[in-house]
Amino acid sequence: MKRGPATDDKIKRTTSLTLRLNQREVRALDIYCKRFRVKSKSEFMRRTIMQAIVGRFDSEHPSLWEQGELSLFSQDLKKI
């Protein structure tokens, strides 16, 4: 299945978050990125965070979803 253009409003990244790390954490991240040739720290952190979130949701299924609802992103975010 072919995806639509990346400029689709549904997937456009418009929200910014700030992440604070201590010096040891920054050093560990820098070493990791250098060792494994990570080109974009932002993309790496976004992907890693989302994998953790979706993985946790998946492991807690079905207790997380109401009445068999399987689509995380179809829920109204105002309820959270």
C-alpha positions in Angstrom: 0.0 0.0 0.0 1.4 3.3 -1.0 1.5 6.2 1.4 0.3 9.7 0.6 2.6 12.7 0.6 4.6 13.4 3.7 3.1 16.9 3.9 -0.4 15.5 4.8 -1.8 17.6 7.7 -2.4 14.5 9.7 1.3 13.6 10.0 2.8 17.1 9.9 5.0 17.6 13.0 3.9 20.9 14.5 4.5 20.4 18.2 7.9 20.9 19.8 9.0 19.2 23.0 12.1 19.9 25.1 14.2 17.1 26.6 16.7 17.8 29.4 19.6 15.4 30.0 22.5 15.5 32.4 26.1 15.5 31.2 26.5 11.7 31.5 23.3 11.1 29.5 24.4 13.5 26.8 27.8 11.9 26.6 26.2 8.4 26.4 23.8 9.6 23.6 26.7 11.2 21.7 28.8 8.0 21.9 25.9 5.9 20.8 25.1 8.1 17.9 28.7 8.1 16.8 29.2 4.4 17.2 26.0 3.4 15.4 26.2 6.2 12.8 22.9 7.9 13.8 22.5 10.9 11.5 19.6 12.6 13.2 19.3 12.5 17.0 15.9 14.0 16.7 14.6 11.2 14.5 16.3 8.6 16.6 14.8 9.9 19.9 11.3 10.3 18.3 11.4 6.8 16.9 12.8 5.3 20.2 10.1 7.1 22.3 7.3 6.1 20.0 8.5 2.4 19.9 8.4 2.4 23.7 4.9 3.9 23.8 3.3 1.7 21.1 5.1 -1.3 22.5 3.6 -0.7 26.0 0.2 -0.1 24.6 0.5 -3.3 22.7 1.6 -5.3 25.7 -1.3 -4.0 27.8 -4.0 -4.8 25.2 -6.9 -5.5 25.7 -7.1 -3.7 29.1 -6.1 -0.4 27.5 -8.9 -0.3 24.9 -12.5 0.1 25.6 -14.9 -2.5 23.9 -12.2 -3.9 21.6 -11.1 -0.5 20.2 -7.8 -1.2 18.4 -6.9 2.2 16.9 -4.7 4.3 19.3 -4.8 7.3 17.0 -8.5 7.4 16.4 -9.3 8.3 20.0 -10.1 11.9 21.0 -6.9 13.3 22.5 -8.9 15.8 24.6 -9.9 12.9 26.8 -6.3 12.2 27.9 
